[in-house]
């Protein structure tokens, strides 16, 4: 663990090249702050030079903040070998680091630039001279380096030989088209580090064959000093190496040290998911919603007997917790784990009957959550269902063209009736704001924080299809998930909200 690996995150540059993703300036600043302050990555690449006026505003804002925070040396911008244009653009933004995009394969140099290596090197050296005049540090990307090593390794070595004494801080080696596998990555990186042991090499992986994270491991094992990542694996085509997976792999398999705060990976992933509009798959390693959920009952039983089904990826390490799914594969052990967490004690026969009921619901493809369990127990044992401490007496939501939606709500909480109205950005938002006013202004109590909102309908569903709304909440540092079904999306969300309020009243 003594060897240290730099992490350069490129979510704001290469990640923004994901189809359909575009961050506005204030969103870029939010992500930059999260990456540097919370997640503690070493460096961030925030943009490509000359793209747009909006991009220039974003880079200027980030650099202004980073300078005030003493982090300006950790901000980088991709630039081009274009005389003084990119360097002037970067200098005007207040950035001190350029990642100069050069040609790392003979084919790119010959067919895209239509130049010889010597002509290309002369242009690069001219850019290096001008960067020194401006006080800008230079890292060099060898674009298409992986194909260069496959097809023209002599070109690559001649390229490095020509620039290794020119004050370049880092030589960054991209698998631009994602063609490598771990064996080739190891071979090519070994050639670089053995020939140039004193140079700093970064590796930049693309995920076209779903090998980006594995290739990162191979590159690190062969001596590269830094790796490039993106939050949630965003990037061109199939994306880049996901920072969450890379961190876990480097720590657990390469046994190297980084500065990443692992418990913040989920926060960064959620922020980028929200701002990019690209959903995190539930089974995404480390940050997916279900990756720390045991489904099979035998796994829950094994966890109870000395954590037999746990590996080094403990959920607490990443600010998460182990969950045990309820469904047809649950078994008694899963049920007991959930009952234990809820503080419910049942006899063996009662547990068997509850298990049978959950399996029956699972066979019907119904989703069962921990919050459903008290109601299932009450139903199976023929007791009265838990009393509703919170009842929705009446509500009205309205929307009109050109006007903000409005909601009026009458709510009974523990026998007291309250009324409140509010406007919002949508009908459900207006409803939640009205209820929040009741809790904060009239009950003088905090209102749960909504952390995730998902709506699903059957494949090929019509306009009158049933809508299932699943909402995640946090309250007093505890997470809750509620769901409801209705033909109307807003009604389903309101039902899920009232269900959540009843749960926290009895928690």
C-alpha positions as CSV (number, residue, x, y, z in Angstrom):
1,X,0.0,0.0,0.0
2,X,3.0,2.3,-0.1
3,X,2.9,3.0,-3.8
4,X,0.7,5.9,-4.7
5,X,-1.4,6.3,-7.8
6,X,-2.8,9.6,-9.1
7,X,-6.4,9.8,-10.1
8,X,-7.4,12.3,-12.8
9,X,-11.1,12.4,-13.3
10,X,-12.4,13.5,-16.7
11,X,-16.2,13.5,-16.1
12,X,-16.4,17.2,-17.0
13,X,-14.5,16.7,-20.3
14,X,-14.6,13.2,-21.7
15,X,-17.6,12.3,-19.6
16,X,-19.6,15.2,-21.2
17,X,-18.9,13.6,-24.6
18,X,-21.5,10.9,-23.6
19,X,-24.4,11.1,-26.1
20,X,-27.1,13.4,-24.7
21,X,-25.0,14.8,-21.8
22,X,-24.4,18.5,-21.5
23,X,-23.6,20.3,-18.3
24,X,-24.3,24.0,-17.9
25,X,-21.7,26.2,-16.1
26,X,-23.1,26.1,-12.6
27,X,-23.5,22.3,-12.9
28,X,-19.9,21.9,-13.9
29,X,-18.9,23.9,-10.8
30,X,-21.0,21.7,-8.6
31,X,-19.4,18.6,-9.9
32,X,-15.9,20.1,-9.8
33,X,-16.4,21.0,-6.1
34,X,-17.7,17.5,-5.3
35,X,-14.8,15.8,-7.1
36,X,-12.1,17.9,-5.5
37,X,-13.5,18.6,-2.0
38,X,-15.6,15.6,-1.2
39,X,-14.2,12.8,-3.3
40,X,-10.6,14.2,-3.2
41,X,-9.5,13.2,-6.6
42,X,-6.0,14.5,-7.4
43,X,-6.8,16.3,-10.7
44,X,-9.9,17.1,-12.8
45,X,-10.1,17.7,-16.5
46,X,-12.9,20.1,-16.9
47,X,-13.3,20.9,-20.6
48,X,-11.9,21.1,-24.1
49,X,-10.5,24.5,-25.2
50,X,-12.3,26.6,-27.8
51,X,-15.6,24.6,-27.6
52,X,-18.1,27.4,-26.8
53,X,-18.7,30.6,-24.9
54,X,-20.6,28.6,-22.3
55,X,-17.6,26.3,-21.8
56,X,-15.4,29.2,-21.4
57,X,-17.7,30.6,-18.7
58,X,-17.7,27.2,-16.9
59,X,-13.9,26.9,-17.0
60,X,-13.5,30.5,-15.8
61,X,-15.9,29.9,-12.9
62,X,-14.2,26.6,-11.9
63,X,-10.7,28.2,-12.0
64,X,-11.8,31.2,-10.0
65,X,-13.2,29.0,-7.3
66,X,-10.2,26.6,-7.4
67,X,-7.7,29.5,-7.1
68,X,-9.6,30.8,-4.0
69,X,-9.6,27.3,-2.5
70,X,-5.9,26.7,-3.2
71,X,-6.6,24.0,-5.8
72,X,-5.9,25.7,-9.1
73,X,-3.0,23.3,-9.8
74,X,-5.5,20.4,-9.8
75,X,-7.6,21.8,-12.7
76,X,-6.7,20.9,-16.3
77,X,-8.1,21.6,-19.7
78,X,-7.6,19.7,-22.9
79,X,-6.1,21.8,-25.7
80,X,-4.8,21.4,-29.2
81,X,-1.6,21.9,-31.2
82,X,-3.0,25.0,-32.9
83,X,-0.3,27.6,-32.5
84,X,-1.4,29.9,-29.7
85,X,-5.2,29.6,-29.9
86,X,-5.8,26.9,-27.2
87,X,-3.2,28.2,-24.9
88,X,-4.6,31.8,-25.0
89,X,-8.1,30.4,-24.4
90,X,-6.9,28.4,-21.4
91,X,-4.8,31.3,-20.0
92,X,-7.8,33.7,-20.3
93,X,-9.9,31.3,-18.2
94,X,-7.3,31.4,-15.4
95,X,-6.2,27.8,-15.8
96,X,-2.6,26.8,-15.4
97,X,-2.5,23.3,-16.9
98,X,-3.0,22.1,-20.5
99,X,-3.5,18.5,-21.6
100,X,-2.1,18.9,-25.1
101,X,-3.7,16.5,-27.6
102,X,-1.0,15.1,-29.9
103,X,-0.9,12.1,-32.2
104,X,0.2,8.9,-30.6
105,X,0.0,6.7,-33.7
106,X,1.6,7.1,-37.1
107,X,-1.7,6.7,-38.9
108,X,-3.3,9.6,-37.0
109,X,-0.3,11.8,-37.7
110,X,-0.1,10.9,-41.4
111,X,-3.7,10.8,-42.3
112,X,-5.4,13.3,-40.0
113,X,-2.6,15.9,-39.8
114,X,-1.0,15.0,-43.1
115,X,2.4,15.6,-41.5
116,X,5.5,13.7,-40.7
117,X,6.5,13.0,-37.1
118,X,9.2,15.6,-37.4
119,X,6.8,18.3,-38.5
120,X,4.4,17.3,-35.7
121,X,7.1,17.4,-33.1
122,X,8.2,20.9,-34.3
123,X,4.6,22.2,-33.8
124,X,4.4,20.6,-30.4
125,X,7.7,22.2,-29.3
126,X,6.4,25.6,-30.5
127,X,3.4,25.1,-28.2
128,X,5.6,24.1,-25.3
129,X,7.7,27.3,-25.7
130,X,4.5,29.4,-25.7
131,X,3.1,27.6,-22.7
132,X,6.3,28.3,-20.8
133,X,5.9,32.0,-21.6
134,X,2.4,32.0,-20.2
135,X,3.4,29.9,-17.1
136,X,1.2,27.0,-18.1
137,X,2.2,23.5,-17.3
138,X,1.9,20.9,-20.0
139,X,0.8,17.3,-20.0
140,X,0.7,15.5,-23.4
141,X,-2.0,13.1,-24.6
142,X,-0.7,10.5,-27.1
143,X,-4.0,10.1,-28.9
144,X,-4.5,6.6,-30.3
145,X,-1.5,5.4,-28.4
146,X,-2.9,1.8,-28.1
147,X,-3.1,1.5,-31.9
148,X,0.3,3.2,-32.2
149,X,1.8,0.5,-30.0
150,X,0.2,-2.2,-32.1
151,X,1.0,-0.8,-35.5
152,X,3.9,1.6,-35.2
153,X,5.8,1.2,-31.9
154,X,8.9,2.8,-33.4
155,X,6.8,6.0,-34.0
156,X,5.7,6.0,-30.4
157,X,9.2,5.7,-29.1
158,X,10.6,8.3,-31.4
159,X,7.8,10.6,-30.3
160,X,8.7,10.2,-26.6
161,X,12.4,10.4,-27.3
162,X,11.9,13.8,-29.0
163,X,10.0,15.3,-26.0
164,X,11.2,13.5,-22.9
165,X,13.6,16.3,-22.1
166,X,11.2,19.2,-22.9
167,X,9.7,19.6,-19.4
168,X,6.5,17.7,-20.1
169,X,4.9,16.9,-16.7
170,X,3.0,13.8,-17.7
171,X,2.7,11.6,-20.8
172,X,-0.9,10.4,-21.0
173,X,-1.4,7.1,-22.8
174,X,-5.0,6.7,-24.1
175,X,-6.7,3.5,-25.4
176,X,-8.6,5.9,-27.5
177,X,-10.7,3.4,-29.3
178,X,-11.0,0.9,-26.4
179,X,-9.1,-1.9,-28.3
180,X,-6.9,-3.2,-25.5
181,X,-7.2,-6.2,-23.3
182,X,-5.3,-6.6,-20.0
183,X,-2.6,-8.7,-21.6
184,X,-1.9,-6.1,-24.3
185,X,-2.2,-3.3,-21.8
186,X,0.4,-4.9,-19.6
187,X,2.8,-5.6,-22.5
188,X,2.6,-2.0,-23.9
189,X,2.8,-0.3,-20.5
190,X,5.8,-2.4,-19.5
191,X,7.6,-1.3,-22.8
192,X,7.0,2.3,-21.8
193,X,8.0,2.1,-18.1
194,X,11.1,0.0,-18.7
195,X,12.4,2.2,-21.5
196,X,11.5,5.5,-19.6
197,X,11.7,4.7,-15.9
198,X,11.9,8.4,-14.9
199,X,8.9,9.6,-16.8
200,X,5.3,9.9,-15.4
201,X,2.8,7.9,-17.4
202,X,-1.0,8.2,-17.1
203,X,-3.3,5.5,-18.6
204,X,-6.6,6.5,-20.1
205,X,-8.9,3.6,-20.7
206,X,-12.1,3.3,-22.8
207,X,-14.7,0.7,-22.2
208,X,-15.7,-0.5,-25.7
209,X,-15.1,-4.2,-24.8
210,X,-16.1,-3.7,-21.1
211,X,-12.4,-4.0,-20.2
212,X,-11.6,-0.5,-19.1
213,X,-11.3,-1.3,-15.3
214,X,-9.4,-4.5,-16.0
215,X,-7.0,-2.6,-18.3
216,X,-6.5,0.0,-15.6
217,X,-5.4,-2.7,-13.2
218,X,-3.0,-4.1,-15.8
219,X,-1.5,-0.7,-16.5
220,X,-1.0,0.0,-12.8
221,X,0.6,-3.4,-12.2
222,X,3.1,-2.5,-14.9
223,X,4.2,0.8,-13.4
224,X,2.0,3.6,-14.7
225,X,1.8,6.5,-12.2
226,X,-1.7,7.7,-12.8
227,X,-5.1,6.7,-14.3
228,X,-8.0,8.5,-15.7
229,X,-11.6,7.9,-14.6
230,X,-15.1,9.2,-15.0
231,X,-18.0,9.2,-12.5
232,X,-20.4,6.4,-13.5
233,X,-18.2,5.5,-16.4
234,X,-19.5,8.4,-18.6
235,X,-17.6,9.1,-21.8
236,X,-17.4,8.7,-25.6
237,X,-19.2,5.6,-27.0
238,X,-19.1,3.0,-24.2
239,X,-17.5,5.4,-21.8
240,X,-14.4,5.5,-19.5
241,X,-13.2,3.5,-16.6
242,X,-15.7,4.2,-13.7
243,X,-14.0,5.9,-10.7
244,X,-15.9,3.7,-8.2
245,X,-14.7,0.4,-9.7
246,X,-11.2,1.7,-10.3
247,X,-10.9,2.8,-6.7
248,X,-12.0,-0.6,-5.3
249,X,-9.8,-2.5,-7.8
250,X,-6.7,-0.4,-7.0
251,X,-7.2,-0.8,-3.3
252,X,-8.1,-4.4,-3.1
253,X,-6.2,-6.0,-6.1
254,X,-3.3,-3.7,-6.9
255,X,-2.7,-2.9,-3.2
256,X,-1.8,0.7,-4.0
257,X,-2.8,3.9,-2.3
258,X,-5.0,6.7,-3.6
259,X,-6.4,9.9,-2.0
260,X,-10.0,8.9,-2.8
261,X,-12.6,9.1,0.0
262,X,-14.5,5.9,-0.7
263,X,-17.5,6.8,1.5
264,X,-18.1,9.8,-0.9
265,X,-18.3,7.7,-4.1
266,X,-22.1,7.3,-3.8
267,X,-22.6,11.0,-3.3
268,X,-20.6,11.8,-6.4
269,X,-22.4,9.1,-8.4
270,X,-25.8,10.4,-7.4
271,X,-25.0,14.0,-8.3
272,X,-23.7,13.1,-11.7
273,X,-26.6,10.8,-12.3
274,X,-29.0,13.7,-11.5
275,X,-27.2,16.3,-13.6
276,X,-26.4,14.1,-16.6
277,X,-29.8,12.3,-16.8
278,X,-27.9,9.0,-17.3
279,X,-29.4,6.6,-14.7
280,X,-27.1,4.3,-12.7
281,X,-27.9,0.7,-13.4
282,X,-29.1,-1.0,-10.2
283,X,-26.3,-3.6,-10.5
284,X,-23.5,-1.1,-11.2
285,X,-20.6,-2.2,-8.9
286,X,-20.1,-0.1,-5.8
287,X,-22.8,2.6,-6.5
288,X,-25.7,0.6,-7.9
289,X,-28.9,0.5,-5.8
290,X,-29.0,-3.2,-5.4
291,X,-25.3,-4.3,-5.3
292,X,-25.3,-4.6,-1.5
293,X,-28.6,-6.5,-1.5
294,X,-28.6,-10.3,-0.9
295,X,-31.5,-12.0,-2.6
296,X,-31.0,-15.7,-2.0
297,X,-32.0,-16.9,1.4
298,X,-28.9,-19.1,1.7
299,X,-26.8,-16.0,1.5
300,X,-28.6,-14.3,4.3
301,X,-28.2,-17.5,6.3
302,X,-24.5,-17.6,5.6
303,X,-24.1,-13.9,6.6
304,X,-25.7,-14.7,9.9
305,X,-23.2,-17.6,10.4
306,X,-19.9,-15.6,10.3
307,X,-20.5,-13.5,7.2
308,X,-19.9,-16.4,4.8
309,X,-21.2,-14.5,1.8
310,X,-19.3,-11.2,2.3
311,X,-16.2,-10.1,0.5
312,X,-13.9,-7.1,0.9
313,X,-16.5,-4.8,-0.7
314,X,-18.3,-4.2,2.6
315,X,-21.1,-1.7,2.1
316,X,-20.1,0.3,5.2
317,X,-16.8,1.1,3.5
318,X,-18.8,3.1,0.8
319,X,-21.3,4.7,3.1
320,X,-23.9,2.0,2.4
321,X,-25.5,-0.9,4.3
322,X,-26.3,-4.5,3.6
323,X,-29.9,-5.2,2.7
324,X,-31.8,-8.5,2.3
325,X,-34.4,-8.6,-0.5
326,X,-37.9,-9.9,0.0
327,X,-39.3,-12.1,-2.7
328,X,-39.7,-15.6,-3.9
329,X,-36.0,-16.4,-3.4
330,X,-35.9,-14.9,0.1
331,X,-36.2,-17.8,2.5
332,X,-36.5,-17.6,6.2
333,X,-33.1,-16.1,6.8
334,X,-33.9,-13.0,4.7
335,X,-37.2,-12.5,6.5
336,X,-35.5,-12.8,9.9
337,X,-32.9,-10.2,8.9
338,X,-35.6,-7.7,8.0
339,X,-37.8,-8.5,11.0
340,X,-34.8,-8.0,13.2
341,X,-34.0,-4.6,11.8
342,X,-37.7,-3.6,12.3
343,X,-37.7,-4.9,15.8
344,X,-40.4,-7.5,15.1
345,X,-40.3,-10.9,16.8
346,X,-42.3,-13.8,15.4
347,X,-42.6,-17.5,16.3
348,X,-41.2,-20.1,13.8
349,X,-44.7,-20.9,12.6
350,X,-45.5,-17.2,12.1
351,X,-42.2,-16.6,10.2
352,X,-43.0,-19.6,8.0
353,X,-46.5,-18.1,7.1
354,X,-45.0,-14.7,6.4
355,X,-42.3,-16.3,4.2
356,X,-45.0,-18.2,2.2
357,X,-46.9,-15.0,1.7
358,X,-43.9,-13.1,0.4
359,X,-43.0,-16.0,-1.9
360,X,-46.6,-15.9,-3.2
361,X,-46.3,-12.1,-3.9
362,X,-42.9,-12.7,-5.6
363,X,-44.4,-15.3,-7.9
364,X,-46.8,-12.6,-9.0
365,X,-43.9,-10.3,-9.8
366,X,-44.9,-7.9,-7.0
367,X,-42.1,-5.9,-5.5
368,X,-41.9,-6.3,-1.7
369,X,-39.9,-3.8,0.4
370,X,-39.0,-3.8,4.1
371,X,-41.6,-1.1,4.6
372,X,-44.3,-3.5,3.4
373,X,-43.3,-6.1,6.0
374,X,-45.4,-4.9,9.0
375,X,-48.5,-4.8,6.7
376,X,-47.8,-8.3,5.4
377,X,-47.3,-9.5,9.0
378,X,-50.5,-7.9,10.1
379,X,-52.4,-9.4,7.1
380,X,-51.0,-12.9,7.5
381,X,-51.6,-13.0,11.2
382,X,-55.1,-11.7,10.8
383,X,-54.4,-8.7,13.1
384,X,-55.6,-5.3,12.3
385,X,-53.3,-3.4,10.0
386,X,-51.1,-0.8,11.6
387,X,-53.1,2.3,12.4
388,X,-52.6,5.2,10.2
389,X,-51.3,8.1,12.2
390,X,-51.3,10.3,9.1
391,X,-54.5,10.5,7.0
392,X,-55.0,12.4,3.8
393,X,-58.4,13.9,4.2
394,X,-58.5,15.8,0.9
395,X,-56.3,17.4,-1.6
396,X,-56.5,19.4,-4.8
397,X,-53.7,19.8,-7.4
398,X,-54.0,22.0,-10.4
399,X,-51.9,23.1,-13.3
400,X,-52.4,25.6,-16.1
401,X,-50.4,26.7,-19.1
402,X,-48.0,29.5,-18.1
403,X,-48.7,29.2,-14.4
404,X,-47.0,27.2,-11.7
405,X,-48.9,24.1,-10.4
406,X,-50.6,24.6,-7.1
407,X,-51.7,22.2,-4.4
408,X,-54.1,22.5,-1.4
409,X,-53.9,19.8,1.2
410,X,-55.9,18.8,4.3
411,X,-54.0,16.4,6.5
412,X,-54.7,14.7,9.8
413,X,-51.7,14.0,11.9
414,X,-52.2,12.1,15.2
415,X,-55.8,13.4,15.4
416,X,-55.1,17.0,14.5
417,X,-56.2,18.4,11.2
418,X,-54.1,20.9,9.2
419,X,-54.6,22.7,5.9
420,X,-51.9,24.3,3.7
421,X,-51.4,25.4,0.1
422,X,-48.2,25.7,-2.0
423,X,-46.9,26.2,-5.5
424,X,-44.3,24.0,-7.0
425,X,-42.4,23.0,-10.2
426,X,-44.9,20.2,-10.8
427,X,-48.1,18.9,-9.2
428,X,-46.4,16.4,-7.0
429,X,-43.8,19.0,-6.0
430,X,-46.5,21.4,-5.1
431,X,-48.2,18.7,-2.9
432,X,-44.9,17.9,-1.1
433,X,-44.3,21.6,-0.5
434,X,-47.7,22.0,1.1
435,X,-47.2,19.0,3.4
436,X,-43.7,20.2,4.2
437,X,-45.3,23.5,5.4
438,X,-47.6,21.6,7.7
439,X,-44.7,19.7,9.2
440,X,-42.3,22.6,9.5
441,X,-44.5,25.5,10.2
442,X,-47.4,24.0,12.2
443,X,-45.9,20.9,13.8
444,X,-42.4,22.4,14.1
445,X,-40.9,19.1,12.9
446,X,-38.4,18.3,10.1
447,X,-39.8,16.8,6.9
448,X,-38.1,13.7,5.3
449,X,-35.7,14.4,2.4
450,X,-36.6,12.9,-0.9
451,X,-33.5,11.2,-2.4
452,X,-34.8,9.2,-5.3
453,X,-38.0,9.1,-7.4
454,X,-38.7,6.4,-9.9
455,X,-41.8,5.8,-12.1
456,X,-42.4,2.6,-14.0
457,X,-45.2,1.3,-16.3
458,X,-45.5,-2.1,-18.0
459,X,-43.6,-2.4,-21.3
460,X,-45.8,-1.2,-24.1
461,X,-48.1,0.4,-21.5
462,X,-50.9,2.6,-22.7
463,X,-51.9,6.0,-21.4
464,X,-54.3,4.3,-19.0
465,X,-51.7,1.8,-17.7
466,X,-51.1,1.4,-14.0
467,X,-48.1,3.5,-12.8
468,X,-45.8,2.3,-10.0
469,X,-44.0,5.1,-8.2
470,X,-41.1,4.2,-5.9
471,X,-39.7,6.9,-3.7
472,X,-36.6,6.9,-1.5
473,X,-36.4,9.1,1.6
474,X,-34.0,9.9,4.4
475,X,-35.1,10.9,7.9
476,X,-33.0,11.1,11.0
477,X,-30.1,9.4,9.1
478,X,-32.3,6.4,8.2
479,X,-33.3,5.5,4.7
480,X,-36.9,4.6,3.7
481,X,-38.4,3.4,0.4
482,X,-42.1,3.5,-0.3
483,X,-44.1,2.6,-3.4
484,X,-47.6,2.9,-4.6
485,X,-49.7,1.9,-7.6
486,X,-52.3,4.0,-9.5
487,X,-53.4,4.9,-13.0
488,X,-52.4,8.5,-12.2
489,X,-48.7,9.2,-11.6
490,X,-49.3,12.0,-9.2
491,X,-51.8,10.0,-7.2
492,X,-49.4,7.1,-7.0
493,X,-46.6,9.4,-5.7
494,X,-49.0,10.9,-3.1
495,X,-50.0,7.5,-1.9
496,X,-46.3,6.6,-1.5
497,X,-45.7,9.8,0.4
498,X,-48.5,9.2,2.9
499,X,-47.3,5.7,3.4
500,X,-43.8,7.1,4.2
501,X,-45.2,9.6,6.7
502,X,-47.0,6.8,8.6
503,X,-43.9,4.7,8.7
504,X,-41.8,7.5,10.3
505,X,-44.6,8.2,12.8
506,X,-44.3,4.7,14.1
507,X,-40.6,4.3,13.7
